[in-house]
Each structure stands twice: as structure tokens, then as C-alpha cells.
Amino acid sequence: MAALDFYFSTLSPYAYLAGTRLEEMAARQNVRITYKPLDILALFARTGGTSPKERHVSRQEYRLIEMQRQATKLGMDINLKPSHWPTNAAPSSYAIVAAQSAGGGDMGALVHGLLRAVWAEERDIAQDEVIKSCLTSAGFDAELAESGLLAGAQAYAQNLEDAVKAGVFGAPFYVTEVGARFWGQDRIADLEQHLSG
């Protein structure tokens, strides 16, 4: 089975807009996904990017235009200025690490549930009750939100280092086991074409 590293932030609107298309593609191509949540602002700082709030106003405006266009194209709800953005992404990321380690649920549903909570449901993914709700909805034990915090923190930090080493600079970012890189929710079809040879 081929393998793929999926680098993302639980705060990324474009990771949200990817929906579950990555998981659908992986099922078709028999690819195992390793979910690698990371601190996107730290990644920007390490790779020459800037946070959305620090970008020139023309870039900020166009980002919102493009987010709405993509959401409309994909038939997805989106709140361009969610109440709980940005928030602390670490707790939700630790829960993803714990869930991936524990197994038994649907990782794609968990990740998308957390992203949807931010971008379509006005929920704060830094809050335990929101994380637990997303875990339960995806078939995981809600208590994973409170377990493995040290391991989650270590993995979260290591994911950033792995991302920089792999040439990742944004989210969502997909890296194949042979090092082929694809950036953006609009590159999943290209990724699938690459994986299918």
C-alpha cells in the first residue's frame, strides 16, 4: 500500500474546503494517509510566509473572494469571518494525534468535523466539548481529548520539523512517500493522477 503524508492546520480554510476528497481519492488509489497537524503560523515563519492578518489588504481581500468562490464551486457552507478564528489549534491537533494512534474511528471525518466546526458551525475547536463532540461523531472515544497530551505536543512539534524538511510551506499540503509534493485543496486531482501513474 502506498503512503501519503497530509500536512494541515485545523484552522486552515483550504483544508476545510478539501472536504473528504483526499480520503475518497486514497480509497480509490489504495493509499494510507498519515495525518500531520501542525502550527501553520510557525510554518509560515520558518518558510517565508506571513499570517493572513499581516498580509497587504489586497491579499486579505482576495483571500476572502477566493474562499467564497471555492466554497460556492464545491457546494460547501463557509463563514468567511468565523467568530472563533484564529483560536488555539493545539488541543484539536493533539486529539487528532491521539485518535490516529488509537484507531477505531474515521480520521477523515474527524479532521473534516473539526475544520467544519470552525468554518461553517461557529464553534471553538480549542474547547474540550467541541473536540469531544467531533471525536464522538467520527467514531472515536471522546476521552482521547484528554489523553496523550504530552505525546500529542511532541508529535505536533515534530510535524512542523518534518514539514520544513519535506519542503512544505502551506496547508493543505500532500507529500507522497517518494517526496512528490502537492499544495492546495485544488491539487487533489493532480495528486491522484500522480499516484495512479
Secondary structure, 3 states (H helix, E strand, C coil): CEEEEEEECCCCHHHHHCCCHHHHHHHHHCEEEEEEECCHHHHHHHHCCCCHHHCCHHHHHHHHHHHHHHHHHHCCCCCCCCCCCCCCCHHHHHHHHHHHHHCCCCHHHHHHHHHHHHHCCCCCCCCHHHHHHHHHHCCCCHHHHHCCHHHHHHHHHHHHHHHHHHCCCCCCEEEECCCCEEECHHHHHHHHHHHCC
